[in-house]
Amino acid sequence: MLLIPLAYNDGAAVPAEVQTRLLDQLYARFGGYTMAGVVAGAYRMADGSRADERSLAIWVAVPPERIDEVRQAAAEIARELRQESVYFEVTRGTVEFVEPRDTERVYDVQRDRPAGDHVR
């Protein structure tokens, strides 16, 4: 999970087009993401001051060998948004994309089109 700040440290809002570009980069690099919504929190900055901020909570599911790539993406987002840091959390779990078990067409997400002419 990444928390992408919605404001720079000076309080200026991160423009919507910058937010969209960052999400598009996560999609391109990792094949998808889930936006859990806007969250609010507070933390202590390096100088000891309190920072209250709102962020986008973003989940990116990757196999264990790609966790460092997501961590690097978090570092790039921190640099882009001029942050001291961004929140990055690794959880262990199983992510499964469950396909339909009835007569609906199977959609091939890797090729962005229906998977052949067969049905399941």
N, CA, C and O atoms as a MOPAC input file, in Angstrom:
PM7 MOZYME 1SCF
protein

 N      0.84400 1    -1.18200 1     0.00000 1
 C      0.00000 1     0.00000 1     0.00000 1
 C      0.88400 1     1.23800 1     0.00000 1
 O      1.88900 1     1.31200 1     0.70800 1
 N      0.48900 1     2.18800 1    -0.79800 1
 C      1.14000 1     3.49000 1    -0.84900 1
 C      0.11800 1     4.54300 1    -0.45000 1
 O     -1.06300 1     4.42800 1    -0.77500 1
 N      0.57500 1     5.56100 1     0.25000 1
 C     -0.26400 1     6.73200 1     0.48900 1
 C      0.33200 1     7.87300 1    -0.31800 1
 O      1.44100 1     8.33100 1    -0.04200 1
 N     -0.41000 1     8.32400 1    -1.31200 1
 C      0.05500 1     9.39900 1    -2.18200 1
 C     -0.55700 1    10.70500 1    -1.70000 1
 O     -1.77100 1    10.88900 1    -1.78600 1
 N      0.27800 1    11.62100 1    -1.18900 1
 C     -0.23100 1    12.88800 1    -0.65900 1
 C     -1.00300 1    13.69000 1    -1.70000 1
 O     -0.65700 1    13.69900 1    -2.88200 1
 N     -2.04400 1    14.35500 1    -1.24500 1
 C     -2.85200 1    15.20500 1    -2.12400 1
 C     -2.41500 1    16.66600 1    -2.07300 1
 O     -2.98600 1    17.51900 1    -2.75300 1
 N     -1.39000 1    16.94800 1    -1.25400 1
 C     -0.84900 1    18.30500 1    -1.17500 1
 C      0.66600 1    18.22400 1    -1.00900 1
 O      1.20100 1    17.27300 1    -0.43900 1
 N      1.33000 1    19.23600 1    -1.51600 1
 C      2.77200 1    19.36800 1    -1.30000 1
 C      2.99800 1    19.81000 1     0.14600 1
 O      2.04900 1    20.20000 1     0.82700 1
 N      4.23500 1    19.75400 1     0.61800 1
 C      4.51100 1    20.13900 1     2.00600 1
 C      4.21500 1    21.60500 1     2.28000 1
 O      4.00900 1    21.98500 1     3.43300 1
 N      4.19100 1    22.43800 1     1.23800 1
 C      3.85800 1    23.85000 1     1.44300 1
 C      2.35300 1    24.08600 1     1.49800 1
 O      1.90600 1    25.22200 1     1.64800 1
 N      1.56200 1    23.00100 1     1.37400 1
 C      0.11000 1    23.10200 1     1.45400 1
 C     -0.59400 1    23.22600 1     0.11700 1
 O     -1.81600 1    23.09100 1     0.05200 1
 N      0.15700 1    23.48200 1    -0.96300 1
 C     -0.45400 1    23.59700 1    -2.28900 1
 C     -0.96800 1    22.23100 1    -2.73300 1
 O     -0.30300 1    21.21300 1    -2.54000 1
 N     -2.15300 1    22.22000 1    -3.32400 1
 C     -2.76600 1    20.97500 1    -3.78100 1
 C     -1.97200 1    20.37300 1    -4.94100 1
 O     -1.49600 1    21.08900 1    -5.82100 1
 N     -1.84100 1    19.06300 1    -4.92600 1
 C     -1.24500 1    18.35900 1    -6.05400 1
 C     -2.29200 1    18.37600 1    -7.16600 1
 O     -3.40300 1    17.89000 1    -6.95800 1
 N     -1.97100 1    18.92100 1    -8.33500 1
 C     -2.95900 1    19.00600 1    -9.41400 1
 C     -3.49500 1    17.63000 1    -9.81500 1
 O     -2.78400 1    16.62800 1    -9.74600 1
 N     -4.75000 1    17.60300 1   -10.23000 1
 C     -5.39800 1    16.35600 1   -10.63700 1
 C     -4.62000 1    15.66200 1   -11.74700 1
 O     -4.53200 1    14.43500 1   -11.76800 1
 N     -4.05400 1    16.44000 1   -12.67200 1
 C     -3.31600 1    15.80900 1   -13.77000 1
 C     -2.03600 1    15.11900 1   -13.28100 1
 O     -1.61100 1    14.12200 1   -13.86500 1
 N     -1.42200 1    15.64300 1   -12.21500 1
 C     -0.24100 1    14.98900 1   -11.62900 1
 C     -0.67900 1    13.68900 1   -10.95000 1
 O     -0.02600 1    12.65700 1   -11.10100 1
 N     -1.78200 1    13.74100 1   -10.20400 1
 C     -2.30400 1    12.52500 1    -9.56300 1
 C     -2.59500 1    11.45500 1   -10.61600 1
 O     -2.21800 1    10.29500 1   -10.44800 1
 N     -3.26400 1    11.84400 1   -11.69400 1
 C     -3.60200 1    10.90400 1   -12.75600 1
 C     -2.35200 1    10.31700 1   -13.37800 1
 O     -2.30000 1     9.11400 1   -13.63400 1
 N     -1.35000 1    11.13500 1   -13.62500 1
 C     -0.10100 1    10.65000 1   -14.22300 1
 C      0.58100 1     9.63700 1   -13.31600 1
 O      1.07900 1     8.61800 1   -13.79300 1
 N      0.61000 1     9.90700 1   -11.99900 1
 C      1.22900 1     8.96800 1   -11.05700 1
 C      0.48400 1     7.63300 1   -11.04800 1
 O      1.11100 1     6.57400 1   -11.02300 1
 N     -0.83900 1     7.67900 1   -11.06700 1
 C     -1.62700 1     6.44600 1   -11.11000 1
 C     -1.42000 1     5.70500 1   -12.43000 1
 O     -1.33200 1     4.47700 1   -12.45000 1
 N     -1.34400 1     6.45000 1   -13.52900 1
 C     -1.08500 1     5.82500 1   -14.82500 1
 C      0.28300 1     5.14300 1   -14.84200 1
 O      0.44000 1     4.07900 1   -15.44000 1
 N      1.26300 1     5.75200 1   -14.19200 1
 C      2.59900 1     5.14800 1   -14.11700 1
 C      2.56600 1     3.85300 1   -13.30400 1
 O      3.21800 1     2.87500 1   -13.66900 1
 N      1.81000 1     3.84400 1   -12.20400 1
 C      1.67900 1     2.60800 1   -11.41600 1
 C      1.01400 1     1.52200 1   -12.25800 1
 O      1.43900 1     0.36700 1   -12.24000 1
 N     -0.02100 1     1.89500 1   -12.98900 1
 C     -0.71400 1     0.93700 1   -13.84900 1
 C      0.24100 1     0.36700 1   -14.90000 1
 O      0.30700 1    -0.84600 1   -15.09700 1
 N      0.97700 1     1.25100 1   -15.56700 1
 C      1.88700 1     0.80900 1   -16.62600 1
 C      2.98700 1    -0.10100 1   -16.07400 1
 O      3.38200 1    -1.07200 1   -16.72000 1
 N      3.46400 1     0.21300 1   -14.90400 1
 C      4.59200 1    -0.53400 1   -14.33600 1
 C      4.18000 1    -1.85900 1   -13.69900 1
 O      4.91100 1    -2.84600 1   -13.78500 1
 N      2.99100 1    -1.88200 1   -13.05100 1
 C      2.60700 1    -3.05800 1   -12.27300 1
 C      1.33500 1    -3.74000 1   -12.76500 1
 O      0.90700 1    -4.73900 1   -12.18600 1
 N      0.73000 1    -3.21800 1   -13.81600 1
 C     -0.42200 1    -3.87700 1   -14.41000 1
 C     -1.74100 1    -3.59500 1   -13.72900 1
 O     -2.76100 1    -4.17300 1   -14.10300 1
 N     -1.74600 1    -2.72600 1   -12.74600 1
 C     -2.99600 1    -2.37500 1   -12.08700 1
 C     -2.76700 1    -1.82900 1   -10.69100 1
 O     -1.65700 1    -1.87100 1   -10.16000 1
 N     -3.82800 1    -1.32200 1   -10.11500 1
 C     -3.82300 1    -0.81100 1    -8.74300 1
 C     -5.26700 1    -0.72400 1    -8.29000 1
 O     -6.19000 1    -0.78400 1    -9.10200 1
 N     -5.45100 1    -0.58400 1    -7.00300 1
 C     -6.77700 1    -0.32900 1    -6.44000 1
 C     -6.69000 1     0.91900 1    -5.59100 1
 O     -5.83500 1     1.01700 1    -4.71000 1
 N     -7.56900 1     1.87400 1    -5.85000 1
 C     -7.61700 1     3.08400 1    -5.04400 1
 C     -8.64900 1     2.85900 1    -3.94600 1
 O     -9.84400 1     2.74000 1    -4.21400 1
 N     -8.17100 1     2.80300 1    -2.70900 1
 C     -9.05700 1     2.55100 1    -1.58000 1
 C     -9.80100 1     3.81100 1    -1.15000 1
 O    -10.75400 1     3.73400 1    -0.37500 1
 N     -9.37600 1     4.95900 1    -1.64400 1
 C    -10.04300 1     6.21000 1    -1.30200 1
 C     -9.08700 1     7.19600 1    -0.65700 1
 O     -7.87900 1     6.97200 1    -0.59300 1
 N     -9.65700 1     8.28600 1    -0.18600 1
 C     -8.87700 1     9.33000 1     0.47600 1
 C     -8.85200 1     9.03700 1     1.96300 1
 O     -9.88400 1     8.76200 1     2.57500 1
 N     -7.66100 1     9.10000 1     2.53500 1
 C     -7.48300 1     8.89500 1     3.96900 1
 C     -6.82000 1    10.13100 1     4.55500 1
 O     -6.18800 1    10.90800 1     3.84000 1
 N     -6.96900 1    10.30200 1     5.84800 1
 C     -6.34600 1    11.43400 1     6.53700 1
 C     -5.49000 1    10.90400 1     7.66900 1
 O     -5.82700 1     9.90500 1     8.30500 1
 N     -4.38800 1    11.57600 1     7.91200 1
 C     -3.50900 1    11.16100 1     8.99400 1
 C     -2.56600 1    12.28300 1     9.38800 1
 O     -2.56900 1    13.36300 1     8.79700 1
 N     -1.76600 1    12.00000 1    10.39500 1
 C     -0.78100 1    12.96300 1    10.88200 1
 C      0.51200 1    12.22000 1    11.16400 1
 O      0.50200 1    11.03800 1    11.51000 1
 N      1.61600 1    12.91900 1    11.01400 1
 C      2.92100 1    12.33700 1    11.31800 1
 C      3.88200 1    13.44200 1    11.72400 1
 O      3.63900 1    14.62500 1    11.48700 1
 N      4.98200 1    13.02100 1    12.34300 1
 C      6.00700 1    13.96800 1    12.78100 1
 C      7.05900 1    14.09900 1    11.68100 1
 O      7.64000 1    13.10100 1    11.25600 1
 N      7.30000 1    15.31200 1    11.22700 1
 C      8.28900 1    15.56200 1    10.18200 1
 C      9.68200 1    15.54700 1    10.79900 1
 O      9.82100 1    15.56100 1    12.02200 1
 N     10.70600 1    15.51900 1     9.96400 1
 C     12.09400 1    15.44000 1    10.43000 1
 C     12.44700 1    16.59300 1    11.36700 1
 O     13.25800 1    16.42000 1    12.27700 1
 N     11.84600 1    17.77100 1    11.15500 1
 C     12.14600 1    18.91900 1    12.02100 1
 C     11.32300 1    18.92500 1    13.31100 1
 O     11.42500 1    19.85500 1    14.11100 1
 N     10.50900 1    17.88700 1    13.51200 1
 C      9.70800 1    17.76200 1    14.72200 1
 C      8.30900 1    18.33900 1    14.60600 1
 O      7.48600 1    18.13600 1    15.49800 1
 N      8.02300 1    19.05000 1    13.53100 1
 C      6.69500 1    19.64400 1    13.38500 1
 C      5.67500 1    18.58500 1    12.99600 1
 O      6.01500 1    17.53300 1    12.45400 1
 N      4.43300 1    18.88800 1    13.28300 1
 C      3.33300 1    17.98600 1    12.95400 1
 C      2.83200 1    18.28800 1    11.54800 1
 O      2.65400 1    19.44700 1    11.17400 1
 N      2.60900 1    17.24000 1    10.78200 1
 C      2.03000 1    17.38200 1     9.45000 1
 C      0.72800 1    16.59700 1     9.41800 1
 O      0.71300 1    15.39000 1     9.66100 1
 N     -0.35600 1    17.28600 1     9.12000 1
 C     -1.65800 1    16.64400 1     8.90900 1
 C     -1.87700 1    16.63700 1     7.40400 1
 O     -1.73800 1    17.66400 1     6.74000 1
 N     -2.22600 1    15.45800 1     6.87000 1
 C     -2.43600 1    15.44200 1     5.42800 1
 C     -3.47700 1    14.43200 1     5.01000 1
 O     -3.80400 1    13.48500 1     5.72400 1
 N     -3.98000 1    14.68100 1     3.81500 1
 C     -4.90700 1    13.75400 1     3.15800 1
 C     -4.12800 1    13.10900 1     2.02500 1
 O     -3.33700 1    13.75600 1     1.33900 1
 N     -4.37200 1    11.81800 1     1.84400 1
 C     -3.64900 1    11.05600 1     0.82700 1
 C     -4.59000 1    10.09000 1     0.12500 1
 O     -5.64900 1     9.74000 1     0.64600 1
 N     -4.18200 1     9.66500 1    -1.07100 1
 C     -4.86400 1     8.57900 1    -1.75900 1
 C     -4.24100 1     7.27400 1    -1.27800 1
 O     -3.02400 1     7.10400 1    -1.34200 1
 N     -5.06800 1     6.35500 1    -0.79800 1
 C     -4.58300 1     5.03300 1    -0.40400 1
 C     -4.64900 1     4.13700 1    -1.63200 1
 O     -5.72400 1     3.90300 1    -2.18600 1
 N     -3.49000 1     3.64000 1    -2.05300 1
 C     -3.38000 1     2.85000 1    -3.27700 1
 C     -2.77900 1     1.48700 1    -2.95000 1
 O     -1.71100 1     1.39600 1    -2.34300 1
 N     -3.47400 1     0.44000 1    -3.35700 1
 C     -2.94900 1    -0.91900 1    -3.22700 1
 C     -2.38600 1    -1.35500 1    -4.55900 1
 O     -3.00600 1    -1.16100 1    -5.60400 1
 N     -1.20000 1    -1.94900 1    -4.51400 1
 C     -0.58100 1    -2.53700 1    -5.69600 1
 C     -0.22700 1    -3.96800 1    -5.32500 1
 O      0.53200 1    -4.20100 1    -4.38400 1
 N     -0.77300 1    -4.92400 1    -6.06100 1
 C     -0.50300 1    -6.33900 1    -5.77900 1
 C      0.59800 1    -6.84000 1    -6.70800 1
 O      0.46500 1    -6.80400 1    -7.93100 1
 N      1.67700 1    -7.30100 1    -6.10600 1
 C      2.80100 1    -7.85200 1    -6.86800 1
 C      3.32300 1    -9.09000 1    -6.15500 1
 O      3.09600 1    -9.25800 1    -4.95700 1
 N      4.02400 1    -9.96200 1    -6.88400 1
 C      4.66500 1   -11.09200 1    -6.21800 1
 C      5.82500 1   -10.58400 1    -5.35300 1
 O      6.33400 1    -9.48700 1    -5.58500 1
 N      6.23900 1   -11.36500 1    -4.37000 1
 C      7.29100 1   -10.92300 1    -3.44000 1
 C      8.55700 1   -10.39700 1    -4.11200 1
 O      9.18000 1    -9.46100 1    -3.61200 1
 N      8.93500 1   -10.98600 1    -5.22900 1
 C     10.17700 1   -10.55400 1    -5.88200 1
 C     10.07100 1    -9.16900 1    -6.51600 1
 O     11.07700 1    -8.63100 1    -6.97700 1
 N      8.87200 1    -8.57800 1    -6.54900 1
 C      8.70900 1    -7.23400 1    -7.12700 1
 C      8.45400 1    -6.15500 1    -6.07700 1
 O      8.23300 1    -4.99500 1    -6.42600 1
 N      8.48200 1    -6.52500 1    -4.79300 1
 C      8.21900 1    -5.54400 1    -3.73300 1
 C      9.20300 1    -4.37800 1    -3.79700 1
 O      8.80300 1    -3.23000 1    -3.60900 1
 N     10.47600 1    -4.64900 1    -4.05700 1
 C     11.45100 1    -3.55800 1    -4.13900 1
 C     11.14200 1    -2.59700 1    -5.27500 1
 O     11.45600 1    -1.41100 1    -5.18200 1
 N     10.52800 1    -3.09200 1    -6.35000 1
 C     10.12900 1    -2.20600 1    -7.44900 1
 C      9.02900 1    -1.24500 1    -6.99600 1
 O      9.03200 1    -0.07400 1    -7.37400 1
 N      8.10000 1    -1.73500 1    -6.19700 1
 C      7.03100 1    -0.85700 1    -5.68100 1
 C      7.63000 1     0.14800 1    -4.70500 1
 O      7.23800 1     1.31500 1    -4.69500 1
 N      8.58000 1    -0.30100 1    -3.88100 1
 C      9.27300 1     0.60800 1    -2.95100 1
 C      9.98400 1     1.71500 1    -3.73800 1
 O      9.95200 1     2.88000 1    -3.34200 1
 N     10.62300 1     1.34700 1    -4.85300 1
 C     11.28900 1     2.33800 1    -5.70300 1
 C     10.27000 1     3.31200 1    -6.28700 1
 O     10.53500 1     4.51100 1    -6.36600 1
 N      9.10800 1     2.80600 1    -6.69900 1
 C      8.04900 1     3.68600 1    -7.20800 1
 C      7.61700 1     4.66900 1    -6.12400 1
 O      7.36800 1     5.84000 1    -6.41100 1
 N      7.52600 1     4.19800 1    -4.87500 1
 C      7.17000 1     5.08700 1    -3.75800 1
 C      8.21800 1     6.18200 1    -3.59300 1
 O      7.87300 1     7.33900 1    -3.34900 1
 N      9.49800 1     5.82600 1    -3.72500 1
 C     10.57500 1     6.82100 1    -3.62800 1
 C     10.47500 1     7.84300 1    -4.75100 1
 O     10.71400 1     9.03200 1    -4.53400 1
 N     10.12300 1     7.38600 1    -5.95100 1
 C      9.97100 1     8.29200 1    -7.08200 1
 C      8.79900 1     9.24100 1    -6.86600 1
 O      8.88000 1    10.42000 1    -7.21200 1
 N      7.70900 1     8.73000 1    -6.29400 1
 C      6.55100 1     9.57500 1    -5.98600 1
 C      6.93500 1    10.61100 1    -4.92400 1
 O      6.56700 1    11.78100 1    -5.03000 1
 N      7.67300 1    10.17700 1    -3.90700 1
 C      8.12000 1    11.11700 1    -2.86700 1
 C      8.94400 1    12.24300 1    -3.48800 1
 O      8.75000 1    13.41200 1    -3.15800 1
 N      9.86000 1    11.89100 1    -4.38400 1
 C     10.69200 1    12.90700 1    -5.04000 1
 C      9.83100 1    13.84100 1    -5.89200 1
 O      9.97500 1    15.06200 1    -5.83000 1
 N      8.93000 1    13.25000 1    -6.69300 1
 C      8.06400 1    14.04000 1    -7.57300 1
 C      7.22100 1    15.04400 1    -6.78600 1
 O      7.02700 1    16.17800 1    -7.22400 1
 N      6.72200 1    14.61900 1    -5.62100 1
 C      5.83500 1    15.47400 1    -4.82100 1
 C      6.58600 1    16.26100 1    -3.75000 1
 O      5.97400 1    16.90600 1    -2.90000 1
 N      7.92200 1    16.20200 1    -3.79900 1
 C      8.78900 1    16.95600 1    -2.87500 1
 C      8.44900 1    16.64900 1    -1.40700 1
 O      8.32900 1    17.55300 1    -0.58000 1
 N      8.29800 1    15.36000 1    -1.11000 1
 C      7.96800 1    14.90500 1     0.24000 1
 C      9.22600 1    14.40900 1     0.94800 1
 O     10.16800 1    13.95600 1     0.29800 1
 N      9.24100 1    14.49200 1     2.26700 1
 C     10.32400 1    13.86400 1     3.02200 1
 C     10.25800 1    12.35700 1     2.83900 1
 O     11.28400 1    11.68100 1     2.77100 1
 N      9.04700 1    11.84400 1     2.75900 1
 C      8.81600 1    10.41300 1     2.57100 1
 C      7.35000 1    10.21100 1     2.21100 1
 O      6.53100 1    11.11900 1     2.35700 1
 N      7.03200 1     9.02000 1     1.74200 1
 C      5.64000 1     8.62200 1     1.57600 1
 C      5.46500 1     7.28500 1     2.28900 1
 O      6.40200 1     6.49300 1     2.39600 1
 N      4.27300 1     7.05500 1     2.76300 1
 C      3.93700 1     5.82200 1     3.47500 1
 C      3.93200 1     4.65800 1     2.48800 1
 O      3.32700 1     4.73600 1     1.41900 1
 N      4.61300 1     3.58300 1     2.86300 1
 C      4.69000 1     2.36800 1     2.05100 1
 C      4.53900 1     1.19400 1     3.00100 1
 O      5.28900 1     1.07900 1     3.97000 1
 N      3.58000 1     0.32400 1     2.73400 1
 C      3.32200 1    -0.81900 1     3.60800 1
 C      3.32200 1    -2.09800 1     2.77900 1
 O      2.71400 1    -2.16300 1     1.71100 1
 N      4.01200 1    -3.10600 1     3.28900 1
 C      4.01800 1    -4.42000 1     2.65200 1
 C      3.20500 1    -5.36100 1     3.52800 1
 O      3.47700 1    -5.51000 1     4.72000 1
 N      2.22100 1    -5.98400 1     2.93200 1
 C      1.45300 1    -7.00300 1     3.64000 1
 C      1.59400 1    -8.30200 1     2.86700 1
 O      1.74200 1    -8.30500 1     1.64500 1
 N      1.54600 1    -9.37600 1     3.57900 1
 C      1.62100 1   -10.68700 1     2.94000 1
 C      0.20800 1   -11.22300 1     2.82100 1
 O     -0.56900 1   -11.16700 1     3.77400 1
 N     -0.11300 1   -11.72500 1     1.68400 1
 C     -1.44600 1   -12.27100 1     1.48000 1
 C     -1.53300 1   -12.91000 1     0.11800 1
 O     -0.54900 1   -13.01100 1    -0.61400 1
 N     -2.71400 1   -13.33300 1    -0.19800 1
 C     -2.96100 1   -13.94700 1    -1.49400 1
 C     -3.95200 1   -13.08500 1    -2.25100 1
 O     -5.03600 1   -12.78200 1    -1.75400 1
 N     -3.57400 1   -12.69500 1    -3.45000 1
 C     -4.47100 1   -11.95900 1    -4.32700 1
 C     -4.86600 1   -12.91200 1    -5.43600 1
 O     -4.01600 1   -13.55800 1    -6.05000 1
 N     -6.14100 1   -12.99200 1    -5.68200 1
 C     -6.64600 1   -13.91600 1    -6.68100 1
 C     -7.64600 1   -13.18200 1    -7.55800 1
 O     -8.50400 1   -12.45900 1    -7.05100 1
 N     -7.54300 1   -13.36000 1    -8.86300 1
 C     -8.51000 1   -12.82100 1    -9.79700 1
 C     -9.40200 1   -13.99000 1   -10.20000 1
 O     -8.98600 1   -14.86100 1   -10.96400 1
 N    -10.60100 1   -14.00500 1    -9.69800 1
 C    -11.51300 1   -15.12500 1    -9.88500 1
 C    -12.28500 1   -14.92700 1   -11.17700 1
 O    -12.93100 1   -13.89900 1   -11.38100 1
 N    -12.20800 1   -15.92400 1   -12.04300 1
 C    -12.90000 1   -15.87800 1   -13.32200 1
 C    -14.32200 1   -16.38900 1   -13.15700 1
 O    -14.61000 1   -17.13800 1   -12.22400 1
 N    -15.21500 1   -15.98700 1   -14.05900 1
 C    -16.60000 1   -16.45800 1   -13.96400 1
 C    -16.67800 1   -17.96800 1   -14.14900 1
 O    -15.87400 1   -18.56000 1   -14.86900 1
 N    -17.64600 1   -18.57400 1   -13.49600 1
 C    -17.83500 1   -20.02900 1   -13.58200 1
 C    -19.13200 1   -20.39000 1   -14.29700 1
 O    -19.58200 1   -21.53400 1   -14.23400 1
 N    -19.72900 1   -19.41700 1   -14.97700 1
 C    -20.98100 1   -19.69200 1   -15.68400 1
 C    -20.76200 1   -19.54000 1   -17.18700 1
 O    -19.66100 1   -19.80400 1   -17.67100 1
 N    -21.75000 1   -19.13600 1   -17.91300 1
 C    -21.62800 1   -19.06400 1   -19.36500 1
 C    -21.20800 1   -17.69000 1   -19.87300 1
 O    -21.29500 1   -17.42900 1   -21.07300 1
 N    -20.75600 1   -16.81100 1   -18.99200 1
 C    -20.28000 1   -15.51400 1   -19.44900 1
 C    -18.97700 1   -15.68600 1   -20.21900 1
 O    -18.21800 1   -16.62600 1   -19.98400 1
 N    -18.73600 1   -14.77200 1   -21.13000 1
 C    -17.48000 1   -14.82000 1   -21.87900 1
 C    -16.31300 1   -14.53000 1   -20.93700 1
 O    -16.42200 1   -13.71300 1   -20.02300 1
 N    -15.20500 1   -15.20700 1   -21.17600 1
 C    -13.97900 1   -14.97000 1   -20.42700 1
 C    -13.25700 1   -13.80300 1   -21.08500 1
 O    -13.10100 1   -13.77600 1   -22.30600 1
 N    -12.82000 1   -12.84900 1   -20.28900 1
 C    -12.12700 1   -11.69300 1   -20.82900 1
 C    -10.64600 1   -11.82600 1   -20.52300 1
 O    -10.26800 1   -12.03100 1   -19.37000 1
 N     -9.81400 1   -11.71300 1   -21.52800 1
 C     -8.37300 1   -11.85300 1   -21.37700 1
 C     -7.78100 1   -10.48900 1   -21.02700 1
 O     -7.56900 1    -9.66000 1   -21.91200 1
 N     -7.51400 1   -10.25100 1   -19.73400 1
 C     -7.02300 1    -8.94400 1   -19.29500 1
 C     -5.61300 1    -8.67500 1   -19.79100 1
 O     -5.21200 1    -7.51600 1   -19.90200 1
 N     -4.85100 1    -9.71900 1   -20.09200 1
 C     -3.50100 1    -9.51900 1   -20.60900 1
 C     -3.52500 1    -8.95500 1   -22.02300 1
 O     -2.62900 1    -8.20600 1   -22.41300 1
 N     -4.54700 1    -9.31300 1   -22.78500 1
 C     -4.61800 1    -8.86900 1   -24.17500 1
 C     -5.70100 1    -7.82000 1   -24.39200 1
 O     -5.86800 1    -7.32300 1   -25.50600 1
 N     -6.43800 1    -7.47900 1   -23.33800 1
 C     -7.47900 1    -6.44900 1   -23.38700 1
 C     -8.53100 1    -6.75900 1   -24.45300 1
 O     -8.94400 1    -5.87500 1   -25.20400 1
 N     -8.96200 1    -8.03300 1   -24.51300 1
 C     -9.99900 1    -8.43500 1   -25.46100 1
 C    -10.59900 1    -9.75500 1   -24.99300 1
 O    -10.02100 1   -10.44200 1   -24.15100 1
 N    -11.76400 1   -10.10700 1   -25.54400 1
 C    -12.33800 1   -11.40700 1   -25.17500 1
 C    -11.36500 1   -12.53600 1   -25.50500 1
 O    -10.64900 1   -12.48000 1   -26.50500 1
 N    -11.34700 1   -13.54100 1   -24.66900 1
 C    -10.43200 1   -14.67800 1   -24.83900 1
 C    -11.02100 1   -15.67100 1   -25.82600 1
 O    -11.73900 1   -16.58600 1   -25.42500 1
 N    -10.73400 1   -15.50600 1   -27.09800 1
 C    -11.20900 1   -16.43100 1   -28.11900 1
 C    -12.71500 1   -16.39300 1   -28.24700 1
 O    -13.36700 1   -15.44700 1   -27.80500 1
 N    -13.25700 1   -17.42600 1   -28.85300 1
 C    -14.70100 1   -17.51000 1   -29.04900 1
 C    -15.36100 1   -18.47700 1   -28.08300 1
 O    -16.54600 1   -18.77900 1   -28.22100 1
 N    -14.61700 1   -18.95900 1   -27.11900 1
 C    -15.18900 1   -19.94100 1   -26.21900 1
 C    -15.85200 1   -19.28200 1   -24.99700 1
 O    -15.59200 1   -18.12500 1   -24.66700 1
 N    -16.68900 1   -20.04200 1   -24.36500 1
 C    -17.32100 1   -19.60400 1   -23.12800 1
 C    -17.00900 1   -20.63400 1   -22.06300 1
 O    -16.70400 1   -21.78700 1   -22.36800 1
 N    -17.08500 1   -20.22100 1   -20.83600 1
 C    -16.87500 1   -21.12400 1   -19.71800 1
 C    -18.15300 1   -21.31600 1   -18.97700 1
 O    -18.18900 1   -22.05000 1   -17.99000 1

